[in-house]
Amino acid sequence: MVKSLGCETVAGDVETREQFEYLKSVDGDNIQGYFPGKPIPSGEVGKLLQKTVG
């Protein structure tokens, strides 16, 4: 139904590869939770971006 409205979905609390694979199989748009990345303190975000972006 969401896709028919032209909107994207966000699945929260994705904690396992199995959950991720299921969401991928049903054409989920976005995920958040411990599986893609554990929360970090706000002071460490800049360091993380420097590592991943260069």
N, CA, C, O and CB atoms as a CASP TS submission, in Angstrom:
PFRMAT TS
TARGET T0000
AUTHOR 0000-0000-0000
METHOD Language model
MODEL 1
PARENT N/A
ATOM      1  N   MET     1       0.816  -1.178   0.000  1.00  0.00           N
ATOM      2  CA  MET     1       0.000   0.000   0.000  1.00  0.00           C
ATOM      3  C   MET     1       0.873   1.261   0.000  1.00  0.00           C
ATOM      4  O   MET     1       0.581   2.222  -0.712  1.00  0.00           O
ATOM      5  CB  MET     1      -0.935  -0.013   1.199  1.00  0.00           C
ATOM      6  N   VAL     2       1.930   1.252   0.790  1.00  0.00           N
ATOM      7  CA  VAL     2       2.802   2.423   0.871  1.00  0.00           C
ATOM      8  C   VAL     2       3.416   2.733  -0.491  1.00  0.00           C
ATOM      9  O   VAL     2       3.462   3.891  -0.907  1.00  0.00           O
ATOM     10  CB  VAL     2       3.909   2.201   1.915  1.00  0.00           C
ATOM     11  N   LYS     3       3.883   1.709  -1.177  1.00  0.00           N
ATOM     12  CA  LYS     3       4.495   1.915  -2.493  1.00  0.00           C
ATOM     13  C   LYS     3       3.494   2.484  -3.501  1.00  0.00           C
ATOM     14  O   LYS     3       3.867   3.279  -4.363  1.00  0.00           O
ATOM     15  CB  LYS     3       5.069   0.597  -3.018  1.00  0.00           C
ATOM     16  N   SER     4       2.234   2.082  -3.396  1.00  0.00           N
ATOM     17  CA  SER     4       1.232   2.608  -4.321  1.00  0.00           C
ATOM     18  C   SER     4       1.009   4.106  -4.114  1.00  0.00           C
ATOM     19  O   SER     4       0.503   4.788  -5.004  1.00  0.00           O
ATOM     20  CB  SER     4      -0.087   1.855  -4.152  1.00  0.00           C
ATOM     21  N   LEU     5       1.385   4.617  -2.941  1.00  0.00           N
ATOM     22  CA  LEU     5       1.285   6.048  -2.658  1.00  0.00           C
ATOM     23  C   LEU     5       2.560   6.792  -3.033  1.00  0.00           C
ATOM     24  O   LEU     5       2.642   8.013  -2.891  1.00  0.00           O
ATOM     25  CB  LEU     5       0.975   6.270  -1.188  1.00  0.00           C
ATOM     26  N   GLY     6       3.557   6.045  -3.516  1.00  0.00           N
ATOM     27  CA  GLY     6       4.818   6.653  -3.913  1.00  0.00           C
ATOM     28  C   GLY     6       5.740   6.967  -2.748  1.00  0.00           C
ATOM     29  O   GLY     6       6.642   7.795  -2.876  1.00  0.00           O
ATOM     30  N   CYS     7       5.525   6.317  -1.617  1.00  0.00           N
ATOM     31  CA  CYS     7       6.339   6.554  -0.420  1.00  0.00           C
ATOM     32  C   CYS     7       7.331   5.414  -0.211  1.00  0.00           C
ATOM     33  O   CYS     7       7.145   4.307  -0.717  1.00  0.00           O
ATOM     34  CB  CYS     7       5.442   6.713   0.824  1.00  0.00           C
ATOM     35  N   GLU     8       8.381   5.707   0.541  1.00  0.00           N
ATOM     36  CA  GLU     8       9.347   4.679   0.923  1.00  0.00           C
ATOM     37  C   GLU     8       9.035   4.195   2.333  1.00  0.00           C
ATOM     38  O   GLU     8       8.423   4.907   3.130  1.00  0.00           O
ATOM     39  CB  GLU     8      10.803   5.220   0.838  1.00  0.00           C
ATOM     40  N   THR     9       9.464   2.980   2.623  1.00  0.00           N
ATOM     41  CA  THR     9       9.273   2.414   3.958  1.00  0.00           C
ATOM     42  C   THR     9      10.590   2.414   4.723  1.00  0.00           C
ATOM     43  O   THR     9      11.669   2.407   4.130  1.00  0.00           O
ATOM     44  CB  THR     9       8.706   0.983   3.870  1.00  0.00           C
ATOM     45  N   VAL    10      10.483   2.422   6.040  1.00  0.00           N
ATOM     46  CA  VAL    10      11.637   2.269   6.918  1.00  0.00           C
ATOM     47  C   VAL    10      11.268   1.216   7.950  1.00  0.00           C
ATOM     48  O   VAL    10      10.315   1.389   8.710  1.00  0.00           O
ATOM     49  CB  VAL    10      12.045   3.634   7.601  1.00  0.00           C
ATOM     50  N   ALA    11      12.030   0.117   7.976  1.00  0.00           N
ATOM     51  CA  ALA    11      11.816  -0.929   8.968  1.00  0.00           C
ATOM     52  C   ALA    11      12.786  -0.696  10.117  1.00  0.00           C
ATOM     53  O   ALA    11      13.999  -0.651   9.914  1.00  0.00           O
ATOM     54  CB  ALA    11      12.004  -2.352   8.348  1.00  0.00           C
ATOM     55  N   GLY    12      12.251  -0.549  11.321  1.00  0.00           N
ATOM     56  CA  GLY    12      13.078  -0.316  12.494  1.00  0.00           C
ATOM     57  C   GLY    12      13.332  -1.602  13.262  1.00  0.00           C
ATOM     58  O   GLY    12      12.655  -2.609  13.055  1.00  0.00           O
ATOM     59  N   ASP    13      14.307  -1.556  14.144  1.00  0.00           N
ATOM     60  CA  ASP    13      14.653  -2.683  15.025  1.00  0.00           C
ATOM     61  C   ASP    13      15.100  -3.924  14.261  1.00  0.00           C
ATOM     62  O   ASP    13      14.825  -5.044  14.690  1.00  0.00           O
ATOM     63  CB  ASP    13      13.469  -3.035  15.895  1.00  0.00           C
ATOM     64  N   VAL    14      15.781  -3.741  13.139  1.00  0.00           N
ATOM     65  CA  VAL    14      16.321  -4.872  12.387  1.00  0.00           C
ATOM     66  C   VAL    14      17.605  -5.304  13.091  1.00  0.00           C
ATOM     67  O   VAL    14      18.590  -4.565  13.116  1.00  0.00           O
ATOM     68  CB  VAL    14      16.587  -4.498  10.869  1.00  0.00           C
ATOM     69  N   GLU    15      17.581  -6.509  13.663  1.00  0.00           N
ATOM     70  CA  GLU    15      18.700  -6.949  14.491  1.00  0.00           C
ATOM     71  C   GLU    15      19.438  -8.168  13.956  1.00  0.00           C
ATOM     72  O   GLU    15      20.522  -8.486  14.445  1.00  0.00           O
ATOM     73  CB  GLU    15      18.210  -7.244  15.857  1.00  0.00           C
ATOM     74  N   THR    16      18.880  -8.861  12.961  1.00  0.00           N
ATOM     75  CA  THR    16      19.525 -10.079  12.474  1.00  0.00           C
ATOM     76  C   THR    16      19.596 -10.092  10.947  1.00  0.00           C
ATOM     77  O   THR    16      18.853  -9.382  10.269  1.00  0.00           O
ATOM     78  CB  THR    16      18.774 -11.318  12.977  1.00  0.00           C
ATOM     79  N   ARG    17      20.504 -10.913  10.425  1.00  0.00           N
ATOM     80  CA  ARG    17      20.611 -11.084   8.976  1.00  0.00           C
ATOM     81  C   ARG    17      19.303 -11.659   8.419  1.00  0.00           C
ATOM     82  O   ARG    17      18.880 -11.291   7.323  1.00  0.00           O
ATOM     83  CB  ARG    17      21.809 -12.009   8.621  1.00  0.00           C
ATOM     84  N   GLU    18      18.670 -12.551   9.166  1.00  0.00           N
ATOM     85  CA  GLU    18      17.424 -13.153   8.704  1.00  0.00           C
ATOM     86  C   GLU    18      16.347 -12.087   8.507  1.00  0.00           C
ATOM     87  O   GLU    18      15.624 -12.111   7.511  1.00  0.00           O
ATOM     88  CB  GLU    18      16.942 -14.216   9.700  1.00  0.00           C
ATOM     89  N   GLN    19      16.239 -11.154   9.452  1.00  0.00           N
ATOM     90  CA  GLN    19      15.272 -10.069   9.311  1.00  0.00           C
ATOM     91  C   GLN    19      15.613  -9.215   8.093  1.00  0.00           C
ATOM     92  O   GLN    19      14.731  -8.848   7.315  1.00  0.00           O
ATOM     93  CB  GLN    19      15.240  -9.199  10.585  1.00  0.00           C
ATOM     94  N   PHE    20      16.891  -8.905   7.935  1.00  0.00           N
ATOM     95  CA  PHE    20      17.333  -8.112   6.792  1.00  0.00           C
ATOM     96  C   PHE    20      16.998  -8.806   5.480  1.00  0.00           C
ATOM     97  O   PHE    20      16.465  -8.178   4.565  1.00  0.00           O
ATOM     98  CB  PHE    20      18.834  -7.848   6.877  1.00  0.00           C
ATOM     99  N   GLU    21      17.305 -10.093   5.379  1.00  0.00           N
ATOM    100  CA  GLU    21      17.044 -10.843   4.150  1.00  0.00           C
ATOM    101  C   GLU    21      15.550 -10.889   3.839  1.00  0.00           C
ATOM    102  O   GLU    21      15.157 -10.787   2.677  1.00  0.00           O
ATOM    103  CB  GLU    21      17.600 -12.266   4.266  1.00  0.00           C
ATOM    104  N   TYR    22      14.719 -11.042   4.866  1.00  0.00           N
ATOM    105  CA  TYR    22      13.274 -11.047   4.643  1.00  0.00           C
ATOM    106  C   TYR    22      12.822  -9.697   4.086  1.00  0.00           C
ATOM    107  O   TYR    22      12.080  -9.641   3.105  1.00  0.00           O
ATOM    108  CB  TYR    22      12.519 -11.370   5.955  1.00  0.00           C
ATOM    109  N   LEU    23      13.266  -8.622   4.711  1.00  0.00           N
ATOM    110  CA  LEU    23      12.859  -7.289   4.250  1.00  0.00           C
ATOM    111  C   LEU    23      13.335  -7.023   2.828  1.00  0.00           C
ATOM    112  O   LEU    23      12.638  -6.385   2.039  1.00  0.00           O
ATOM    113  CB  LEU    23      13.403  -6.208   5.190  1.00  0.00           C
ATOM    114  N   LYS    24      14.523  -7.516   2.509  1.00  0.00           N
ATOM    115  CA  LYS    24      15.029  -7.382   1.141  1.00  0.00           C
ATOM    116  C   LYS    24      14.135  -8.167   0.171  1.00  0.00           C
ATOM    117  O   LYS    24      13.868  -7.708  -0.940  1.00  0.00           O
ATOM    118  CB  LYS    24      16.500  -7.878   1.051  1.00  0.00           C
ATOM    119  N   SER    25      13.681  -9.337   0.591  1.00  0.00           N
ATOM    120  CA  SER    25      12.859 -10.179  -0.294  1.00  0.00           C
ATOM    121  C   SER    25      11.476  -9.586  -0.553  1.00  0.00           C
ATOM    122  O   SER    25      10.856  -9.890  -1.572  1.00  0.00           O
ATOM    123  CB  SER    25      12.706 -11.566   0.306  1.00  0.00           C
ATOM    124  N   VAL    26      10.990  -8.749   0.353  1.00  0.00           N
ATOM    125  CA  VAL    26       9.679  -8.119   0.153  1.00  0.00           C
ATOM    126  C   VAL    26       9.826  -6.682  -0.330  1.00  0.00           C
ATOM    127  O   VAL    26       8.893  -5.885  -0.240  1.00  0.00           O
ATOM    128  CB  VAL    26       8.863  -8.153   1.451  1.00  0.00           C
ATOM    129  N   ASP    27      11.025  -6.360  -0.848  1.00  0.00           N
ATOM    130  CA  ASP    27      11.284  -5.066  -1.472  1.00  0.00           C
ATOM    131  C   ASP    27      11.212  -3.900  -0.489  1.00  0.00           C
ATOM    132  O   ASP    27      10.688  -2.834  -0.812  1.00  0.00           O
ATOM    133  CB  ASP    27      10.304  -4.838  -2.588  1.00  0.00           C
ATOM    134  N   GLY    28      11.753  -4.120   0.733  1.00  0.00           N
ATOM    135  CA  GLY    28      11.820  -3.030   1.706  1.00  0.00           C
ATOM    136  C   GLY    28      12.798  -1.960   1.236  1.00  0.00           C
ATOM    137  O   GLY    28      13.798  -2.274   0.589  1.00  0.00           O
ATOM    138  N   ASP    29      12.523  -0.718   1.550  1.00  0.00           N
ATOM    139  CA  ASP    29      13.350   0.384   1.070  1.00  0.00           C
ATOM    140  C   ASP    29      14.538   0.686   1.982  1.00  0.00           C
ATOM    141  O   ASP    29      15.672   0.787   1.514  1.00  0.00           O
ATOM    142  CB  ASP    29      12.508   1.619   0.921  1.00  0.00           C
ATOM    143  N   ASN    30      14.280   0.830   3.275  1.00  0.00           N
ATOM    144  CA  ASN    30      15.310   1.252   4.211  1.00  0.00           C
ATOM    145  C   ASN    30      15.180   0.474   5.513  1.00  0.00           C
ATOM    146  O   ASN    30      14.089   0.054   5.897  1.00  0.00           O
ATOM    147  CB  ASN    30      15.221   2.765   4.473  1.00  0.00           C
ATOM    148  N   ILE    31      16.322   0.289   6.190  1.00  0.00           N
ATOM    149  CA  ILE    31      16.297  -0.374   7.489  1.00  0.00           C
ATOM    150  C   ILE    31      17.103   0.438   8.492  1.00  0.00           C
ATOM    151  O   ILE    31      17.973   1.230   8.128  1.00  0.00           O
ATOM    152  CB  ILE    31      16.848  -1.815   7.385  1.00  0.00           C
ATOM    153  N   GLN    32      16.792   0.221   9.751  1.00  0.00           N
ATOM    154  CA  GLN    32      17.602   0.769  10.826  1.00  0.00           C
ATOM    155  C   GLN    32      17.571  -0.229  11.970  1.00  0.00           C
ATOM    156  O   GLN    32      16.623  -1.003  12.101  1.00  0.00           O
ATOM    157  CB  GLN    32      17.088   2.178  11.278  1.00  0.00           C
ATOM    158  N   GLY    33      18.589  -0.210  12.785  1.00  0.00           N
ATOM    159  CA  GLY    33      18.662  -1.129  13.910  1.00  0.00           C
ATOM    160  C   GLY    33      20.080  -1.608  14.127  1.00  0.00           C
ATOM    161  O   GLY    33      21.018  -1.102  13.510  1.00  0.00           O
ATOM    162  N   TYR    34      20.235  -2.580  15.003  1.00  0.00           N
ATOM    163  CA  TYR    34      21.566  -3.078  15.358  1.00  0.00           C
ATOM    164  C   TYR    34      22.250  -3.822  14.225  1.00  0.00           C
ATOM    165  O   TYR    34      23.479  -3.852  14.170  1.00  0.00           O
ATOM    166  CB  TYR    34      21.469  -3.978  16.549  1.00  0.00           C
ATOM    167  N   PHE    35      21.478  -4.429  13.310  1.00  0.00           N
ATOM    168  CA  PHE    35      22.134  -5.180  12.231  1.00  0.00           C
ATOM    169  C   PHE    35      22.978  -4.282  11.334  1.00  0.00           C
ATOM    170  O   PHE    35      24.146  -4.595  11.104  1.00  0.00           O
ATOM    171  CB  PHE    35      21.092  -5.904  11.390  1.00  0.00           C
ATOM    172  N   PRO    36      22.438  -3.183  10.818  1.00  0.00           N
ATOM    173  CA  PRO    36      23.275  -2.336   9.954  1.00  0.00           C
ATOM    174  C   PRO    36      24.325  -1.545  10.719  1.00  0.00           C
ATOM    175  O   PRO    36      25.346  -1.166  10.146  1.00  0.00           O
ATOM    176  CB  PRO    36      22.408  -1.380   9.181  1.00  0.00           C
ATOM    177  N   GLY    37      24.095  -1.292  11.993  1.00  0.00           N
ATOM    178  CA  GLY    37      25.097  -0.560  12.763  1.00  0.00           C
ATOM    179  C   GLY    37      24.607  -0.219  14.156  1.00  0.00           C
ATOM    180  O   GLY    37      23.493   0.269  14.347  1.00  0.00           O
ATOM    181  N   LYS    38      25.470  -0.490  15.122  1.00  0.00           N
ATOM    182  CA  LYS    38      25.111  -0.193  16.506  1.00  0.00           C
ATOM    183  C   LYS    38      25.164   1.313  16.739  1.00  0.00           C
ATOM    184  O   LYS    38      25.930   2.022  16.086  1.00  0.00           O
ATOM    185  CB  LYS    38      26.053  -0.930  17.491  1.00  0.00           C
ATOM    186  N   PRO    39      24.346   1.799  17.673  1.00  0.00           N
ATOM    187  CA  PRO    39      24.378   3.226  17.990  1.00  0.00           C
ATOM    188  C   PRO    39      25.749   3.637  18.517  1.00  0.00           C
ATOM    189  O   PRO    39      26.434   2.849  19.169  1.00  0.00           O
ATOM    190  CB  PRO    39      23.293   3.571  19.018  1.00  0.00           C
ATOM    191  N   ILE    40      26.136   4.859  18.234  1.00  0.00           N
ATOM    192  CA  ILE    40      27.396   5.399  18.746  1.00  0.00           C
ATOM    193  C   ILE    40      27.133   6.762  19.370  1.00  0.00           C
ATOM    194  O   ILE    40      26.167   7.434  19.009  1.00  0.00           O
ATOM    195  CB  ILE    40      28.465   5.506  17.616  1.00  0.00           C
ATOM    196  N   PRO    41      27.981   7.173  20.299  1.00  0.00           N
ATOM    197  CA  PRO    41      27.815   8.503  20.884  1.00  0.00           C
ATOM    198  C   PRO    41      27.951   9.587  19.810  1.00  0.00           C
ATOM    199  O   PRO    41      28.715   9.427  18.858  1.00  0.00           O
ATOM    200  CB  PRO    41      28.849   8.729  22.006  1.00  0.00           C
ATOM    201  N   SER    42      27.220  10.675  19.963  1.00  0.00           N
ATOM    202  CA  SER    42      27.225  11.735  18.952  1.00  0.00           C
ATOM    203  C   SER    42      28.631  12.289  18.717  1.00  0.00           C
ATOM    204  O   SER    42      28.944  12.710  17.603  1.00  0.00           O
ATOM    205  CB  SER    42      26.288  12.864  19.371  1.00  0.00           C
ATOM    206  N   GLY    43      29.467  12.295  19.730  1.00  0.00           N
ATOM    207  CA  GLY    43      30.832  12.799  19.573  1.00  0.00           C
ATOM    208  C   GLY    43      31.701  11.949  18.666  1.00  0.00           C
ATOM    209  O   GLY    43      32.763  12.401  18.239  1.00  0.00           O
ATOM    210  N   GLU    44      31.277  10.724  18.359  1.00  0.00           N
ATOM    211  CA  GLU    44      32.068   9.830  17.518  1.00  0.00           C
ATOM    212  C   GLU    44      31.612   9.802  16.057  1.00  0.00           C
ATOM    213  O   GLU    44      32.240   9.146  15.226  1.00  0.00           O
ATOM    214  CB  GLU    44      32.017   8.440  18.081  1.00  0.00           C
ATOM    215  N   VAL    45      30.544  10.496  15.746  1.00  0.00           N
ATOM    216  CA  VAL    45      30.014  10.486  14.382  1.00  0.00           C
ATOM    217  C   VAL    45      31.031  11.053  13.396  1.00  0.00           C
ATOM    218  O   VAL    45      31.235  10.483  12.324  1.00  0.00           O
ATOM    219  CB  VAL    45      28.707  11.285  14.308  1.00  0.00           C
ATOM    220  N   GLY    46      31.663  12.153  13.742  1.00  0.00           N
ATOM    221  CA  GLY    46      32.669  12.759  12.856  1.00  0.00           C
ATOM    222  C   GLY    46      33.803  11.804  12.545  1.00  0.00           C
ATOM    223  O   GLY    46      34.250  11.721  11.401  1.00  0.00           O
ATOM    224  N   LYS    47      34.276  11.079  13.559  1.00  0.00           N
ATOM    225  CA  LYS    47      35.355  10.101  13.357  1.00  0.00           C
ATOM    226  C   LYS    47      34.911   8.998  12.406  1.00  0.00           C
ATOM    227  O   LYS    47      35.666   8.580  11.528  1.00  0.00           O
ATOM    228  CB  LYS    47      35.797   9.492  14.703  1.00  0.00           C
ATOM    229  N   LEU    48      33.678   8.530  12.589  1.00  0.00           N
ATOM    230  CA  LEU    48      33.156   7.471  11.724  1.00  0.00           C
ATOM    231  C   LEU    48      33.057   7.952  10.283  1.00  0.00           C
ATOM    232  O   LEU    48      33.417   7.221   9.360  1.00  0.00           O
ATOM    233  CB  LEU    48      31.782   6.998  12.219  1.00  0.00           C
ATOM    234  N   LEU    49      32.577   9.162  10.085  1.00  0.00           N
ATOM    235  CA  LEU    49      32.465   9.701   8.727  1.00  0.00           C
ATOM    236  C   LEU    49      33.829   9.876   8.078  1.00  0.00           C
ATOM    237  O   LEU    49      33.975   9.644   6.878  1.00  0.00           O
ATOM    238  CB  LEU    49      31.729  11.034   8.748  1.00  0.00           C
ATOM    239  N   GLN    50      34.824  10.281   8.849  1.00  0.00           N
ATOM    240  CA  GLN    50      36.165  10.425   8.286  1.00  0.00           C
ATOM    241  C   GLN    50      36.706   9.080   7.816  1.00  0.00           C
ATOM    242  O   GLN    50      37.386   9.005   6.792  1.00  0.00           O
ATOM    243  CB  GLN    50      37.114  11.045   9.316  1.00  0.00           C
ATOM    244  N   LYS    51      36.410   8.030   8.555  1.00  0.00           N
ATOM    245  CA  LYS    51      36.865   6.683   8.183  1.00  0.00           C
ATOM    246  C   LYS    51      36.169   6.196   6.920  1.00  0.00           C
ATOM    247  O   LYS    51      36.807   5.615   6.042  1.00  0.00           O
ATOM    248  CB  LYS    51      36.615   5.695   9.330  1.00  0.00           C
ATOM    249  N   THR    52      34.853   6.433   6.825  1.00  0.00           N
ATOM    250  CA  THR    52      34.092   5.864   5.704  1.00  0.00           C
ATOM    251  C   THR    52      34.099   6.740   4.467  1.00  0.00           C
ATOM    252  O   THR    52      34.007   6.223   3.354  1.00  0.00           O
ATOM    253  CB  THR    52      32.675   5.621   6.122  1.00  0.00           C
ATOM    254  N   VAL    53      34.205   8.044   4.628  1.00  0.00           N
ATOM    255  CA  VAL    53      34.157   8.944   3.477  1.00  0.00           C
ATOM    256  C   VAL    53      35.565   9.285   2.992  1.00  0.00           C
ATOM    257  O   VAL    53      35.793   9.489   1.799  1.00  0.00           O
ATOM    258  CB  VAL    53      33.395  10.229   3.835  1.00  0.00           C
ATOM    259  N   GLY    54      36.479   9.342   3.911  1.00  0.00           N
ATOM    260  CA  GLY    54      37.860   9.560   3.504  1.00  0.00           C
ATOM    261  C   GLY    54      38.361  10.846   3.986  1.00  0.00           C
ATOM    262  O   GLY    54      39.515  11.193   3.733  1.00  0.00           O
TER
END
